[in-house]
Amino acid sequence: MIQDIETPSEEFFNIHGRLLYAPGPTMVPPRVLQAMSKQIINPDLDPDFPNWLLETSRLVGKIIKTKNEVLILPGEGMLALDAALNSVIKPNDEVLVLASGIFGHGFADMVKNCRGKPIVVATDGYDEVLSVEKVKEALDNHPNITAITLVHCETPSGTLNPLKEICKVCQKSDAITIVDAVSSNGGTDIRTDEFGIDINLGASQKVFSAPPGIAFMSLSERAIEVINERESIPTFYSDLSVWTKSWIKNRSLPFTHSISDLYAFRESVEIILEEGLENGFRRHKRISKAIIAAGQAMGLELYPKKNDYVSPTVTAFKVPTGIDFEKLMLLMWKKYGVLIAGAWGPVLGGRVLRLGNMGFGANPQFALIALAALEKSLKDFGFQIKLGAANEAFWENY
């Protein structure tokens, strides 16, 4: 039987008033908020803190299924991406950038900032996922690449790339694999060590349902070697060798950590482990399936070309013709108290609406509140819709 995560009470809504149902930052469970309010300690001086932080990192390792070192950094999720690239990529390095959406292509820009040379393998559209055959072909044609970047869940378009299959192909290369799993860690079965991922990047504000402010990553022995071999990096905060030399080697912090954010993050980690990983993965799949059915019952069209491409942590639908998404979003927030997300850029801007069915939000109560608000808002804009159809379809598929 699938266990439900902590269900919000009426008191919870009385306190918070509105529902965040965008794909991160997510709603935060009361337990996590309470943990964040604890009196702080001095992480630089408290003699028990290093062991507590090390224990926390190992608990995260259980979630992403790795025995590698896990760094927990004070900063928003983008810090993990920035630090990984700055610490691994040297000027003129060839980097294979696997891109199926906005964030995948964003890696190419970041590689250029590191003065590396991105070699982009892209899908024909953002509504597709990466082809394993194209990745294999690119690896055969570019034997000198030093790193490979991949976004697992392309949050802006709601797609999930075939991580296991792509990583299997990438293992034939000596390149360091860098995977942005910020929106999928904790909500999908990512077997970091088994898949051969050298650097798995994550953050607190997505499936972990903690406030923004914590980034984390696992580092394989090979990744640590590459990082330590760097002679100089024109940054300090994003230089992972600062962490490998202080934290990994001596269990000493290189600078003051965000202790309140850590308290919240640790609580969120324990909630995930208490539920059980397999239970959590099944819960996300059930909610995803039910939301897809509910949206289609409203008359909405799924953005990804195939159901198999959909991430279980975020659901993207096409904005109906004639509907201004910005106005729709504002109406939902102001009138019905629910916040969903759109997307941005020339491909997705104004064309996609997204529901964040991840972490704390991956439960029927939140999903149905969000769907009801969307249903009513669409009707307010004159979209032909049968009220109640979404609710019926949701429960038939949950």
N, C-alpha and C positions, 0 to 999 in steps of 0.2 A: 504493500500500500504506500502511495506517495504521501509523504508528510508535508503539510503546509508550513511555510515559514510564519513568523510572528504576524498575526493578523491585526491590523489597526482597529482600534475601538472607536466608538462615537466620540469619546473624549479626545482622541488623537485628532480627529477632524475639527473639533471645537477649538483646539489649540492652534493647529496649523492652517485651518481654513481652506486651503486649496491643495490641489493634487498636481505634483510634478510627474508628468508621464512622457517626458522627453527622454531620449537615450543618453542621459548623463549631463550634468549631475542628477542623480536620482533622489527619490525620497529616502530619508535616513530612518531606520528603525529606532523606536524609543530607547532600546538598550544601548545602542551606539551613541545616541545623543547624551544619555546619562553618563556613559563612560567618558565622553569628551569633557564633561563638566567637573571631573575630579580635580582635586588640588594638584598642581604640577609639582614635579621634582626638578632637581638640577641634573640633567642628563650628562653633563660634563663631569660632575663630581660624585654623584651617587654611585657607590661601589657595586650595587646590585643591578644597575641599569644595563651594562653590557650583556650580562647573561639573559636578562629579560628580552632585550632586542634580538639576541641570537636565537632565543627560543621562538620569538615571533617570526623571524625569517625562516626558520625550519618548518613552522606551521604553514607558512605560505608555500613552501616547497612541497608539502603534502598535497596542496590544492592543485598546483600546476605540475605535479608528479615529476619532481626532480630531486636528486641528491646533490646537485651542484650548489655552489654558493648563491645565496639570494641577498642582494643588496636592497635595503629599504631607504629611500632617499627623501629628504624634506623638499617637496616641490610638486607641482601639478604634473600630470602624466606626460606632457610634452618634454619635461626634463629628461625622462628616461630615453626617449628617442634621440634628443639632442646629445645627451651624454654618450650614448652608445656609438653614434656616428662619429662624433668628435674624437672619441677615444680609440676607434678602430681604423678609420679611414685616413690614409696619408695622402698628401698632394700627388696627383697623377694616378692614383689607384683606380683601376677599373672596377666598377660596382654594378652588379646586375640588379636592376630595379624592376620588380614584378608588380605591375600596376593594373588594378581593375576598378579604380575609382579615385576620388579626390585625394585621400590620404596616401594611396599608393604612389600617385604622381607627385605628391608632396615630398616623398622621400628623394626624388630626383633633384628637387631644388635644394634640399638639405645636403645632399652629396656634393652639389656644386659649391655650396657654402664652405664645405670642407676641402675645396679645391680638388675633389675627386672627379672622375669621369663616369657619369651615369650611362649605362646601357639599358634602355627601357624595353621591356617586353610587356605589351599592353593588350587588354581585351579590346574588341571592336566597340563595345559600349559599356556603360557603367551598370547596365542591367544584367551583365554576364559575369562569370567567374573565370579564373585563369585556366588555361589549357596546360595540362601536364606535358603534352607533346611539344608545345611551343617552348616551355621552360627547358626541356631536355635538348631541343635543337639549339637554343641560345647558349647553353652550357658547352655544347660540342663546338660551337663557332667562336666561343670566347674563353679559351683555356687559361687566360691570365687574370681572370677576375679574382679579387681578394675578399669580396664580401657580397652577400645576397640579401636584399631587403624584401620583405613581404608583409602585407597587412592581412591578417586573418579575417577579421570582420570589418568590412567596409561600411562603417556606421552610416555615412550620408546616403547610401543607396540600399542598405539593409541586406547586403549579400555576404555569404560566408565562403571563402576560398577553400579548396580541398587541401588542407594543410598537410595531412599525413602523406598523401600521394606526392605532393610537391617536395616535401622534405626528403622523401625517399630518393627522389631523383637528385636532389641537391647534395646528398651524402656522398655522391660519387666525386664531388669537387672538394678541393682543399679550402674553399672559401668559407669565411665565417657567416653563418646564417643568423640574420637579425629579424625577428618576428614581432611585429606590433600586434599584440593580443590584448590590447587595453580594453576592448569591448567584448571580449570572449572569454578571457580567463575567469574561471569560476562558474561560467554558465555553459561551457562545452567541455568535452573530454580532451584536454590537451596534455599529451604525454611527452613532456619536454625532453626527457632523456631518451625514451624509446624512438621518438621522431628524429632525434639528432639535432635539436635546436641549440645553437650556441648561446644566443642571447634572446630570452623571452621577456618582452616588455609588458608591464601592467601598471595599473593605477587604482586609486581608492574609490573614485567617484562613479564607477560604472557598476558592474555586477556585484562588487563588494559592498556597495551601498553605504559608503562612509563619505564624509565631506571631502571635497577636493583638497589636496595638500600633501598627499603621499604618492610617490612613484616607486615602483619596484622593478627589479629585473633579476633573472638568473644568469649566471656566467659559467660556461663550461671551462674546463682547465685550459683548453686551447684558446678560448677567448681571453682568459686572464693572461696567458703568455703573450698574446698579441698586444694587449693593453700595456703590459709592463715593458715591452720592447720599444715602445714609442719614446723618442728622445725628448721631444717637447711638443706641447699642445698650447695654442694661444688662448687658453681659458683656464680657469681654476675650478669654478663651481661645477662645470660639466666635464672635468677631467676625472675619469674613473680610476686612474692610477693613484689618485689621492686616496681613494677608498680601498683599493687593493693593498696599498702599502701601509695604511693605518688600520683599517677595520679588519680586512681578511688576515693580514699578517699578525697584528697585535691586539685586535679587538678593542681598538681605541678610535673614538670618533674624530674625524677630521675637522668638524665644526659642530656647533650646537644644533641638535635635532628639534623638530617641531613636536614637543612632547604631547600636547593635547590632541593633535591630529593622530599621533601614534596610539594614544589610548583608544580613540574611536576606531582606528583601523584594526587594532588587535581584537577588539570586540567583534567587529564584522567578520574577521577571519574565524573566530571561534564559532560564530553563528553558522557559517558555511559548513564547518567540520561537524558540528552537532547535528545538522540536518542529514549529513552523509552526502558525499559527492555524487553518487549515482542517483540518489533521490533528487538532488538539485538539478542534475542534467535532465532527468525525466520531466521534472516540473516545468523547466523552461520550454521543452519541446511541446508539452501539452498546452501551455498557454499560447505559444506561437501558433500552433495548429488551430486553436479555437479563435484567436484574433483574426487570422487569415480568413476563416470561414465567416466570421461576423462581418468583417469589412466587405467581403464579396456579397454577402446578403444585403448590405446597404446599397450595392451597386458600384462599389469601388473596384478598381483594377489594381492588382498587385504590381509593384514596379519591377522587381526581378522577373526575368523571362520565365523562369520555372520555379515551382515550389521548392524543388531540391536545392535551389540557390539561396534560399532565404535563411538568414541567421536566426537562431532561436532566441536571440537577445534583443532584436530590434525588428520592427515590421514597417516596411515602406510601401505606401500606396501612391498611385498617381493622383494628383489633384484633378478633380473633375473639370471638364471644359467649361469655361465661363465663370469659374470660382476664383476669386482673388485670395490666394493662400494667406497673405499677411492679414487681410481683414478677417478671414475665417479664424486664424489663430487668436487674434485679438478678441473676437467675439467669444470664443471658447473660454478664454482666460477671464475676461471681465464679467461675462454673464453667467457662465457655468462653473468657473473656478478650476478649470483643468488646463494645464499647459502641455501642448504637444510641440513637435519640432517640424520645421521644413528642412530645406537644404539650401545650398548656395552654389554660385558659379554658373557659367553659361549652359552647362548640361542639365543641372538639377534645380537651379534656382527657380522657385515659384511653381515647379512641376511635381514636387514630391512632398508628401506629408508623412511623418514618422511617429510611431508609438514606441516608447522605451520599455518593453516588457522584459526587463532585466533585474536580477537581484531581488530587492524588496518589492519591486513593482511586478514581479512575475507571479502574481496571485489573482484569483478570479475577482475579488472585491475591487481592487484597483483597476483591473482591466475593464470590468463592466462599467465602472464610473466613467472612465475615459471614453469608452465606446458610446455610452449614452450621451455624453456631452458632444461628441463628434456628430452623432446621429441628429441631435436636435439642432446643432449649429448649421449643418448642411441643409436641413429643412428650412431653417430661418432664411437661408440664402436662395430658397426656391428650388433646391435640388429635389427631384422626385424620389421619395423614399417612403418605405412602409415602416412606420415606427413599431419597434418590437421584433422585427425580423432578425436584427443582429443578435439580440439576446437569445432568441430561440436557436439560431445557428451556433452561437458560442457554446451553449450547453450540449448540443448534439455532438460537438466535436471535441469537447474537453475530456 
